Amino acid sequence: QVQLVESGGGLVQAGGSLRLSCAASVRSFSTYGMGWLRQAPGKERESIAAISWSGGSTYYADSVKGRFTISRDNAKNTVTLQMNSLKPEDTAVYYCAADRGNYYTYAATLKYAYWGQGTQVTVSS
């Protein structure tokens, strides 16, 4: 069983930064690929960042490339999303997700086996 708990969401002004964290309660965390996905009001859920089990491969959606950075600490069972230069259109519920499959299967998709409950990020203009 994999449990994922996100933290770090909140309200920030446009141009500001937030750092989201996801703590995973799971054995062999280092064998799981991890991702961050978001769902804005009235929109479909989208994958915005992913990182392979080793950290050697990362994926970013075009909408966040150059502004967001995903990283992981396998010793602490955590994955983080550093979000800079935030825009009002980044307002969404952000989800952490995990999967043990092939990186290219989950990286840019919603095909994760395990999901957190989500954390709200609101960017004011």
C-alpha positions in Angstrom: 0.0 0.0 0.0 1.3 3.4 -1.0 0.2 6.5 0.9 1.0 10.0 -0.5 0.5 13.2 1.5 1.0 16.6 -0.2 1.8 19.8 1.7 2.9 23.3 0.9 -0.1 24.7 -1.0 -1.6 28.0 -0.3 -2.3 31.5 -1.6 0.4 33.5 -3.4 0.6 36.5 -5.6 1.4 36.3 -9.2 5.2 36.2 -9.7 5.7 34.5 -6.4 7.0 31.0 -5.5 5.7 28.0 -3.6 7.3 24.7 -2.8 5.1 21.6 -2.7 6.2 18.5 -0.9 4.9 14.9 -1.1 5.7 12.4 1.6 5.4 8.8 0.6 4.7 6.0 3.1 5.9 3.0 1.1 8.6 0.4 1.1 11.2 0.8 -1.7 10.3 4.4 -2.5 13.3 4.4 -4.8 11.6 2.0 -7.2 8.7 4.3 -7.9 8.4 7.0 -10.5 6.7 10.1 -9.1 4.7 12.9 -10.7 2.9 16.1 -10.0 -0.5 16.6 -11.7 -3.0 19.4 -11.3 -6.7 20.1 -12.0 -8.0 23.6 -12.4 -11.6 24.5 -11.9 -13.6 23.3 -14.9 -10.6 21.7 -16.6 -9.3 18.2 -17.0 -6.5 16.9 -14.8 -3.1 17.3 -16.4 0.3 16.0 -15.8 2.8 18.8 -15.3 6.0 17.1 -14.0 7.4 13.7 -13.5 10.6 12.1 -12.3 11.9 8.6 -12.7 12.8 6.4 -9.8 16.5 7.3 -10.0 15.9 11.0 -10.7 17.7 10.6 -14.0 14.8 11.5 -16.2 12.3 14.3 -15.8 9.3 15.6 -17.7 7.7 19.0 -17.7 4.6 20.1 -19.4 5.1 23.1 -21.7 3.0 25.3 -19.5 5.4 25.0 -16.6 8.7 24.3 -18.3 11.4 26.8 -17.1 9.3 27.8 -14.0 8.8 24.5 -12.1 11.4 22.0 -10.9 10.7 18.5 -9.7 13.2 16.7 -7.5 13.2 13.7 -5.1 15.1 12.5 -2.1 15.0 8.8 -1.9 16.5 8.7 1.5 13.6 10.8 2.9 10.9 9.3 0.7 9.9 12.7 -0.6 9.3 14.4 -3.9 9.1 18.2 -4.2 7.9 20.7 -6.8 9.5 24.1 -6.7 7.2 26.5 -8.4 8.5 29.9 -9.4 7.1 32.8 -11.4 3.6 31.7 -10.6 0.7 32.8 -12.8 -3.0 33.0 -12.0 -3.5 30.2 -14.5 -1.5 27.9 -12.2 -4.4 28.0 -9.8 -5.4 24.4 -9.3 -5.5 21.5 -6.9 -2.1 19.8 -7.2 -1.7 16.1 -6.8 1.3 13.9 -6.1 1.2 10.5 -7.8 3.4 7.3 -7.9 3.8 4.4 -10.2 6.2 1.5 -10.5 5.8 1.1 -14.3 7.8 2.3 -17.2 8.7 6.0 -17.1 7.4 6.6 -20.6 4.1 5.1 -19.6 3.3 7.6 -16.8 5.5 10.6 -17.3 3.2 12.7 -19.5 0.0 10.9 -18.7 -2.5 10.3 -15.8 -1.5 6.6 -15.7 -0.3 6.5 -12.1 -1.4 3.8 -9.7 -1.3 5.8 -6.6 -2.5 9.3 -5.8 -2.5 11.8 -2.9 -5.5 13.8 -1.8 -4.3 17.0 -3.3 -3.3 20.5 -2.1 -4.8 23.7 -3.3 -2.6 26.4 -4.9 -4.2 29.7 -5.6 -2.4 32.5 -7.4 -3.9 35.9 -7.2 -3.3 38.5 -9.9 
